[in-house]
């Protein structure tokens, strides 16, 4: 994992926090906003706030010059050492706006090889057969996909 030097000469690990919710009062975003308070020394975090402004993904538009909001997303991903996602679930699936963000990350490759983690905030009080307790795992190995060669244009 990369580390970024600070002006003081110390190094820090930068984590990009990505909420999958566009709601102003999102509990997912609220959880991510607590990350700086509980992060260990040497870890900094940046909350990505451009989800609602990303254009609908179209592979025909995935080339330079990128839409400014997409270029910003990719720049923030490139500058981070790791990514922490927290997203709601709608109708048993990811929100469309969050899936759109993920689609925009495929062509750039800035997330490939970076450690990623996922938090799910749920109001469900207890597990059910249809929704058992989630299984969690932690790893120090990069968990994002390995890069593939870009498709011919």
Residue frames as a rotation matrix with the C-alpha (Angstrom) as fourth column:
UNK 1
0.587 0.809 0.000 0.00
0.809 -0.587 0.000 0.00
0.000 0.000 -1.000 0.00
UNK 2
-0.122 -0.638 0.760 1.34
0.573 -0.671 -0.471 3.42
0.811 0.378 0.447 -0.90
UNK 3
0.270 0.144 -0.952 2.05
0.899 -0.393 0.195 6.05
-0.345 -0.908 -0.236 1.68
UNK 4
0.502 0.028 0.864 2.02
0.541 -0.790 -0.289 9.78
0.675 0.612 -0.412 1.15
UNK 5
-0.511 -0.720 -0.469 4.61
0.839 -0.300 -0.454 12.09
0.186 -0.626 0.757 2.74
UNK 6
0.721 0.672 -0.168 3.31
0.692 -0.689 0.214 15.09
0.028 -0.271 -0.962 4.64
UNK 7
0.614 -0.478 0.628 4.98
-0.125 -0.845 -0.521 18.48
0.779 0.241 -0.578 4.86
UNK 8
0.670 -0.328 0.666 6.24
-0.732 -0.143 0.666 17.44
-0.123 -0.934 -0.335 8.30
UNK 9
-0.395 -0.837 -0.379 8.07
-0.876 0.467 -0.118 14.48
0.276 0.285 -0.918 6.78
UNK 10
-0.446 0.339 0.829 5.70
-0.378 0.768 -0.517 11.94
-0.811 -0.544 -0.214 8.35
UNK 11
-0.910 0.245 -0.333 3.93
-0.237 0.351 0.906 9.50
0.339 0.904 -0.262 6.07
UNK 12
-0.398 0.846 0.356 0.28
-0.565 0.080 -0.822 8.68
-0.723 -0.528 0.445 6.05
UNK 13
-0.854 0.302 0.423 -2.07
0.495 0.724 0.481 6.26
-0.161 0.621 -0.767 4.39
UNK 14
-0.710 0.629 -0.317 -4.95
-0.635 -0.766 -0.101 7.91
-0.306 0.129 0.943 2.55
UNK 15
-0.721 0.577 0.382 -8.32
0.569 0.809 -0.147 6.19
-0.394 0.112 -0.912 2.38
UNK 16
-0.841 0.541 -0.024 -11.02
-0.425 -0.632 0.648 7.35
0.336 0.555 0.761 -0.01
UNK 17
-0.711 0.685 0.159 -14.46
0.171 0.388 -0.906 7.04
-0.682 -0.617 -0.393 1.61
UNK 18
-0.885 0.410 -0.221 -17.25
-0.329 -0.212 0.920 6.38
0.330 0.887 0.323 -0.89
UNK 19
-0.518 0.809 0.277 -20.91
-0.213 0.192 -0.958 6.44
-0.829 -0.555 0.073 0.09
UNK 20
-0.905 0.243 0.350 -23.34
0.425 0.461 0.779 4.69
0.028 0.853 -0.521 -2.21
UNK 21
0.056 0.968 -0.243 -26.18
0.953 -0.124 -0.276 6.95
-0.298 -0.217 -0.930 -1.14
UNK 22
-0.573 -0.164 0.803 -27.24
0.525 -0.826 0.206 10.25
0.629 0.540 0.559 -2.64
UNK 23
0.534 0.830 -0.161 -29.55
0.633 -0.266 0.727 11.12
0.560 -0.491 -0.667 0.30
UNK 24
0.143 -0.428 0.893 -28.62
-0.348 -0.866 -0.359 14.25
0.926 -0.260 -0.273 2.24
UNK 25
0.246 0.040 0.968 -29.31
-0.968 -0.029 0.248 12.54
0.038 -0.999 0.031 5.59
UNK 26
0.495 -0.051 -0.867 -27.81
-0.332 0.912 -0.243 9.18
0.803 0.408 0.435 4.62
UNK 27
0.858 -0.220 0.464 -26.76
-0.389 0.310 0.867 6.92
-0.334 -0.925 0.180 7.48
UNK 28
0.711 -0.636 0.301 -24.17
0.703 0.652 -0.283 5.40
-0.016 0.413 0.911 5.14
UNK 29
0.249 -0.604 0.757 -22.50
0.259 -0.712 -0.653 8.77
0.933 0.358 -0.021 4.64
UNK 30
0.668 0.047 0.743 -22.80
-0.633 -0.489 0.600 9.48
0.391 -0.871 -0.296 8.38
UNK 31
0.914 -0.368 0.173 -20.95
0.210 0.791 0.575 6.25
-0.348 -0.489 0.800 9.17
UNK 32
0.391 -0.805 0.445 -18.16
0.827 0.095 -0.554 7.21
0.404 0.585 0.703 6.78
UNK 33
0.403 -0.210 0.891 -17.89
-0.167 -0.974 -0.154 10.64
0.900 -0.087 -0.428 8.39
UNK 34
0.921 -0.094 0.379 -16.93
-0.370 0.098 0.924 8.90
-0.124 -0.991 0.055 11.64
UNK 35
0.778 -0.625 -0.060 -13.87
0.532 0.707 -0.466 7.31
0.334 0.331 0.883 10.01
UNK 36
0.090 -0.820 0.565 -11.45
-0.046 -0.570 -0.820 10.17
0.995 0.048 -0.089 10.78
UNK 37
0.347 0.115 0.931 -12.40
-0.867 -0.340 0.365 10.00
0.359 -0.933 -0.018 14.47
UNK 38
0.804 0.027 0.594 -11.61
-0.356 0.822 0.444 6.29
-0.476 -0.568 0.671 14.75
UNK 39
0.825 -0.538 -0.173 -8.71
0.030 0.347 -0.938 6.04
0.564 0.768 0.302 12.32
UNK 40
0.595 -0.690 -0.412 -5.32
0.738 0.267 0.620 5.14
-0.318 -0.673 0.668 13.74
UNK 41
0.428 -0.551 -0.717 -2.46
-0.246 -0.834 0.494 7.61
-0.870 -0.034 -0.492 13.69
UNK 42
-0.645 -0.759 -0.085 -0.99
-0.218 0.076 0.973 7.99
-0.732 0.646 -0.214 10.21
UNK 43
-0.570 0.540 0.619 -4.27
0.813 0.481 0.329 7.33
-0.120 0.691 -0.713 8.41
UNK 44
-0.728 0.374 -0.574 -6.10
-0.323 -0.927 -0.193 10.15
-0.604 0.045 0.796 6.65
UNK 45
-0.394 0.660 0.640 -9.43
0.797 0.592 -0.119 9.94
-0.457 0.464 -0.759 4.88
UNK 46
-0.888 0.202 -0.413 -11.23
-0.372 -0.843 0.389 11.89
-0.269 0.499 0.824 2.20
UNK 47
-0.192 0.907 0.375 -14.99
0.286 0.417 -0.863 11.66
-0.939 -0.058 -0.340 1.65
UNK 48
-0.948 -0.036 0.316 -15.91
0.318 -0.120 0.940 11.44
0.004 0.992 0.125 -2.04
UNK 49
-0.395 0.834 -0.385 -18.97
0.163 -0.349 -0.923 13.63
-0.904 -0.427 0.002 -2.61
UNK 50
-0.622 0.057 -0.781 -19.55
-0.679 -0.536 0.501 13.44
-0.390 0.842 0.372 -6.36
UNK 51
-0.781 0.290 0.554 -21.84
0.334 0.942 -0.023 10.41
-0.528 0.167 -0.833 -6.67
UNK 52
0.189 0.980 -0.061 -24.98
0.501 -0.150 -0.852 12.35
-0.845 0.131 -0.519 -7.59
UNK 53
0.424 -0.036 -0.905 -23.17
-0.519 -0.828 -0.210 14.41
-0.742 0.559 -0.370 -10.24
UNK 54
-0.663 -0.672 0.329 -21.69
-0.127 0.534 0.836 11.52
-0.738 0.513 -0.439 -12.25
UNK 55
-0.162 0.613 -0.773 -23.19
-0.983 -0.165 0.075 11.20
-0.082 0.773 0.629 -15.72
UNK 56
0.756 0.452 0.473 -24.80
-0.384 0.892 -0.239 7.93
-0.530 -0.001 0.848 -16.75
UNK 57
-0.244 -0.922 0.300 -22.05
-0.257 0.360 0.897 5.54
-0.935 0.142 -0.325 -17.82
UNK 58
0.929 0.344 -0.133 -21.64
-0.223 0.235 -0.946 5.06
-0.294 0.909 0.295 -21.55
UNK 59
0.358 -0.855 0.375 -18.62
0.572 0.518 0.636 3.10
-0.738 -0.014 0.675 -22.78
UNK 60
0.407 -0.170 0.897 -18.49
0.846 -0.300 -0.441 5.40
0.344 0.939 0.021 -25.82
UNK 61
0.785 -0.061 0.617 -17.66
-0.163 -0.980 0.110 8.30
0.598 -0.187 -0.779 -23.45
UNK 62
0.888 -0.457 0.041 -14.94
0.112 0.302 0.947 6.43
-0.445 -0.836 0.320 -21.51
UNK 63
0.179 -0.853 0.491 -11.99
0.965 0.055 -0.257 8.21
0.192 0.519 0.833 -23.13
UNK 64
-0.396 -0.405 -0.824 -10.11
0.556 -0.820 0.136 11.48
-0.731 -0.404 0.550 -22.86
UNK 65
-0.802 -0.179 0.569 -11.35
-0.392 -0.561 -0.729 14.07
0.450 -0.808 0.380 -22.35
UNK 66
-0.592 0.580 -0.559 -13.48
0.738 0.669 -0.088 12.52
0.323 -0.465 -0.824 -19.63
UNK 67
0.462 0.752 0.470 -16.47
0.284 -0.627 0.725 14.33
0.841 -0.201 -0.503 -18.19
UNK 68
-0.176 -0.635 0.752 -15.07
-0.506 -0.597 -0.622 16.53
0.845 -0.490 -0.216 -15.37
UNK 69
0.415 0.384 0.825 -16.89
-0.910 0.173 0.377 14.64
0.002 -0.907 0.422 -12.61
UNK 70
0.987 -0.116 -0.109 -15.51
0.101 0.986 -0.133 11.33
0.122 0.120 0.985 -13.87
UNK 71
0.212 -0.964 0.163 -11.98
0.156 -0.132 -0.979 12.76
0.965 0.233 0.122 -14.12
UNK 72
-0.039 -0.155 0.987 -12.35
-0.854 -0.508 -0.114 13.97
0.519 -0.848 -0.113 -10.50
UNK 73
0.842 0.385 0.378 -13.49
-0.524 0.752 0.400 10.51
-0.130 -0.535 0.835 -9.33
UNK 74
0.815 -0.558 -0.160 -10.55
0.397 0.736 -0.548 8.82
0.423 0.383 0.821 -11.04
UNK 75
0.004 -0.833 0.554 -8.09
-0.195 -0.544 -0.816 11.39
0.981 -0.105 -0.165 -9.69
UNK 76
0.225 0.140 0.964 -9.33
-0.959 -0.142 0.244 10.82
0.171 -0.980 0.102 -6.14
UNK 77
0.987 0.106 0.117 -9.07
-0.121 0.984 0.128 7.05
-0.102 -0.140 0.985 -6.60
UNK 78
0.531 -0.847 -0.012 -5.54
0.345 0.229 -0.910 7.40
0.774 0.480 0.414 -7.99
UNK 79
-0.096 -0.584 0.806 -4.48
-0.510 -0.667 -0.544 9.58
0.855 -0.463 -0.234 -5.04
UNK 80
0.549 0.380 0.745 -5.79
-0.836 0.221 0.503 7.13
0.027 -0.898 0.439 -2.44
UNK 81
-0.640 -0.768 0.020 -4.03
-0.761 0.630 -0.153 4.12
0.105 -0.113 -0.988 -0.97
UNK 82
-0.891 0.454 -0.004 -7.26
0.443 0.869 -0.220 2.25
-0.097 -0.198 -0.975 -0.17
UNK 83
-0.604 0.775 0.187 -11.01
-0.464 -0.533 0.707 2.63
0.648 0.340 0.681 -0.60
UNK 84
-0.898 0.440 -0.029 -13.80
0.259 0.472 -0.843 2.17
-0.357 -0.764 -0.538 1.94
UNK 85
-0.666 0.743 0.061 -17.34
-0.144 -0.208 0.967 1.78
0.732 0.636 0.246 0.56
UNK 86
-0.810 0.583 -0.060 -20.55
0.229 0.221 -0.948 2.13
-0.540 -0.782 -0.313 2.54
UNK 87
-0.832 0.496 -0.247 -23.72
-0.456 -0.358 0.815 1.73
0.316 0.791 0.524 0.54
UNK 88
-0.193 0.844 0.500 -27.38
-0.729 0.217 -0.649 0.99
-0.656 -0.490 0.574 1.10
UNK 89
-0.944 0.073 0.322 -29.21
0.241 0.821 0.518 -1.88
-0.227 0.566 -0.793 -0.49
UNK 90
-0.338 0.875 -0.346 -32.35
-0.788 -0.465 -0.405 -1.22
-0.515 0.136 0.846 -2.51
UNK 91
0.660 0.700 -0.274 -34.61
-0.743 0.554 -0.376 -4.10
-0.112 0.452 0.885 -3.54
UNK 92
0.792 -0.354 0.498 -31.81
0.139 0.898 0.417 -6.53
-0.595 -0.261 0.760 -2.72
UNK 93
0.414 -0.664 0.623 -29.24
0.883 0.127 -0.452 -4.83
0.221 0.737 0.638 -4.95
UNK 94
-0.555 -0.680 -0.479 -26.83
0.722 -0.680 0.130 -1.90
-0.414 -0.273 0.868 -5.09
UNK 95
0.371 0.647 -0.666 -28.33
0.164 -0.752 -0.638 1.52
-0.914 0.128 -0.385 -5.82
UNK 96
0.729 -0.007 0.684 -28.18
0.682 0.097 -0.725 2.44
-0.061 0.995 0.076 -9.51
UNK 97
0.892 -0.407 0.197 -26.12
-0.357 -0.901 -0.246 5.56
0.278 0.149 -0.949 -8.83
UNK 98
0.356 -0.786 0.506 -23.49
-0.626 0.201 0.753 3.49
-0.694 -0.585 -0.421 -7.01
UNK 99
0.386 -0.166 0.907 -23.40
0.549 0.832 -0.081 0.87
-0.742 0.529 0.413 -9.77
UNK 100
0.932 -0.022 0.362 -22.88
0.289 -0.560 -0.777 3.78
0.220 0.828 -0.515 -12.19
UNK 101
0.632 -0.752 0.185 -19.86
-0.754 -0.542 0.371 4.92
-0.178 -0.374 -0.910 -10.15
UNK 102
0.182 -0.566 0.804 -18.41
-0.120 0.799 0.590 1.40
-0.976 -0.203 0.078 -10.29
UNK 103
0.694 0.122 0.710 -18.93
0.645 0.335 -0.687 1.30
-0.321 0.934 0.154 -14.06
UNK 104
0.928 -0.341 0.152 -16.90
-0.224 -0.834 -0.505 4.51
0.299 0.434 -0.850 -14.44
UNK 105
0.441 -0.809 0.389 -13.99
-0.703 -0.042 0.710 2.94
-0.558 -0.586 -0.587 -12.51
UNK 106
0.668 -0.139 0.731 -13.52
0.282 0.956 -0.076 -0.03
-0.689 0.257 0.678 -14.85
UNK 107
0.852 -0.268 0.449 -11.95
0.439 -0.100 -0.893 1.80
0.284 0.958 0.032 -17.78
UNK 108
0.685 -0.580 0.440 -9.47
-0.562 -0.806 -0.187 3.80
0.463 -0.119 -0.878 -15.74
UNK 109
0.412 -0.509 -0.756 -7.92
0.379 0.850 -0.366 1.10
0.829 -0.136 0.543 -13.59
UNK 110
-0.160 -0.520 0.839 -7.10
-0.525 -0.675 -0.518 3.47
0.836 -0.524 -0.165 -10.69
UNK 111
0.432 0.412 0.803 -8.68
-0.902 0.198 0.383 1.08
-0.002 -0.889 0.457 -8.20
UNK 112
0.771 -0.125 -0.625 -6.93
-0.113 0.938 -0.327 -2.08
0.627 0.323 0.709 -9.43
UNK 113
-0.029 -0.838 -0.545 -4.69
0.478 0.467 -0.744 -3.66
0.878 -0.282 0.387 -6.83
UNK 114
-0.541 -0.122 0.832 -5.81
-0.537 -0.712 -0.453 -1.34
0.648 -0.692 0.319 -4.01
UNK 115
-0.881 0.316 -0.353 -7.16
0.473 0.622 -0.625 -2.70
0.022 -0.717 -0.697 -0.75
UNK 116
-0.475 0.810 0.345 -10.91
-0.447 -0.559 0.698 -2.17
0.759 0.177 0.627 -0.52
UNK 117
-0.931 0.301 -0.206 -13.40
0.341 0.514 -0.787 -2.69
-0.131 -0.803 -0.581 2.29
UNK 118
-0.464 0.865 0.191 -17.16
-0.004 -0.217 0.976 -2.59
0.886 0.452 0.104 2.46
UNK 119
-0.949 0.312 -0.035 -19.48
0.026 -0.032 -0.999 -1.51
-0.313 -0.950 0.022 5.28
UNK 120
-0.469 0.877 0.101 -23.20
0.295 0.048 0.954 -2.17
0.832 0.478 -0.281 5.18
UNK 121
-0.948 0.275 0.162 -25.40
-0.276 -0.449 -0.850 -0.11
-0.161 -0.850 0.501 7.48
UNK 122
-0.563 0.779 -0.276 -28.74
0.179 0.441 0.879 -1.77
0.807 0.446 -0.388 7.99
UNK 123
-0.415 0.521 0.746 -31.79
-0.868 -0.471 -0.154 -1.07
0.271 -0.711 0.648 10.09
UNK 124
0.369 0.508 -0.778 -32.60
-0.258 0.861 0.439 -4.79
0.893 0.039 0.449 10.17
UNK 125
0.353 -0.164 0.921 -32.51
-0.925 -0.207 0.318 -5.73
0.139 -0.964 -0.225 13.85
UNK 126
0.031 -0.299 0.954 -32.02
-0.491 0.826 0.275 -9.48
-0.870 -0.477 -0.121 13.55
UNK 127
-0.838 -0.388 -0.384 -31.08
-0.521 0.360 0.774 -12.04
-0.162 0.848 -0.504 10.94
UNK 128
0.365 0.911 0.194 -33.74
-0.675 0.403 -0.618 -13.97
-0.641 0.094 0.762 9.03
UNK 129
0.198 -0.290 0.936 -33.43
0.437 0.881 0.181 -17.01
-0.877 0.373 0.301 6.75
UNK 130
0.752 0.131 0.647 -33.68
0.656 -0.247 -0.713 -14.65
0.066 0.960 -0.271 3.79
UNK 131
0.524 -0.580 0.623 -31.18
-0.245 -0.804 -0.542 -12.19
0.816 0.132 -0.563 5.31
UNK 132
0.662 -0.329 -0.674 -28.65
0.709 0.565 0.422 -13.96
0.242 -0.757 0.607 7.58
UNK 133
0.694 -0.527 -0.489 -25.95
0.014 -0.670 0.742 -12.10
-0.719 -0.522 -0.458 9.49
UNK 134
0.852 -0.428 -0.301 -23.36
-0.413 -0.198 -0.889 -10.86
0.321 0.882 -0.345 7.02
UNK 135
0.671 -0.737 -0.083 -20.00
0.714 0.612 0.341 -12.59
-0.200 -0.288 0.936 6.89
UNK 136
0.902 -0.423 -0.087 -17.04
-0.430 -0.899 -0.084 -10.27
-0.043 0.113 -0.993 7.32
UNK 137
0.585 -0.809 0.051 -13.44
0.802 0.587 0.114 -10.80
-0.122 -0.026 0.992 6.45
UNK 138
0.841 -0.428 -0.330 -10.39
-0.395 -0.904 0.165 -8.61
-0.369 -0.008 -0.929 6.61
UNK 139
0.616 -0.682 0.394 -7.25
0.774 0.618 -0.140 -8.94
-0.147 0.391 0.909 4.60
UNK 140
0.281 -0.598 -0.751 -4.10
-0.055 -0.791 0.609 -7.00
-0.958 -0.130 -0.255 4.07
UNK 141
-0.635 -0.450 0.628 -3.87
0.554 0.302 0.776 -8.23
-0.539 0.840 0.058 0.50
UNK 142
-0.760 0.387 -0.522 -5.29
-0.586 -0.755 0.294 -6.09
-0.280 0.529 0.801 -2.32
UNK 143
-0.481 0.671 0.564 -8.83
0.318 0.733 -0.601 -7.24
-0.817 -0.110 -0.566 -3.01
UNK 144
0.328 0.593 -0.735 -9.76
-0.534 -0.526 -0.662 -5.22
-0.779 0.610 0.144 -6.06
UNK 145
0.891 0.103 0.442 -9.64
0.240 0.719 -0.652 -6.85
-0.385 0.687 0.616 -9.48
UNK 146
-0.222 -0.975 0.033 -6.43
0.420 -0.065 0.905 -7.18
-0.880 0.215 0.424 -11.40
UNK 147
-0.026 0.214 -0.977 -6.21
-0.618 -0.771 -0.152 -4.96
-0.785 0.600 0.152 -14.47
UNK 148
0.247 0.140 0.959 -7.19
0.645 0.715 -0.270 -6.25
-0.723 0.685 0.086 -17.85
UNK 149
-0.833 -0.518 0.195 -6.08
0.466 -0.465 0.753 -4.96
-0.299 0.718 0.629 -21.18
UNK 150
-0.355 0.736 -0.576 -8.44
-0.419 -0.677 -0.606 -2.27
-0.836 0.026 0.549 -22.47
UNK 151
0.258 0.550 0.794 -10.93
0.568 0.578 -0.585 -3.37
-0.781 0.602 -0.163 -25.09
UNK 152
-0.750 -0.514 0.415 -10.03
0.626 -0.352 0.696 -2.33
-0.212 0.782 0.586 -28.63
UNK 153
-0.165 0.685 -0.710 -11.85
-0.014 -0.721 -0.693 0.76
-0.986 -0.104 0.129 -29.81
